[in-house]
Amino acid sequence: PADLHHHTLLHDDTHYEGRPGWREWCQQAGLEGLDTERGMRFNHVALALEAAIDGQGVVLSLEQMAAPAISAGRLVVPFGPRLALQNAYFIVSPDAV
């Protein structure tokens, strides 16, 4: 985690209530002295993930959103911790699928 001092932080500014950001991640990881506001900001998770894929920095993402790129070998999870979310997400539809 200390290597993050040498990398650009990519921020997904999409608002999800209760979702942790870089500040919360650093607190959980015990990483001090990192300016968690620096870096590039994006208004959609897909843009932040594409920037990470293009080598522009590291992104803090919901696992479900990054899973396809991780499975394809385009992104890796270099270290933890994984943070728990305060809210659950469900798949819903008007009819049985």
FENZIVEN-V381403 format. One record per helix or strand. SS is the DSSP state (helix for helix, strand for strand). FROM is the first residue (numbers start at 1). LEN is the number of residues. If there is no record, write none. Layout:
ss;from;len
SS;FROM;LEN
SS;FROM;LEN
//
This chain:
ss;from;len
helix;2;5
strand;9;4
helix;22;8
strand;40;3
helix;45;9
strand;58;2
helix;63;9
//
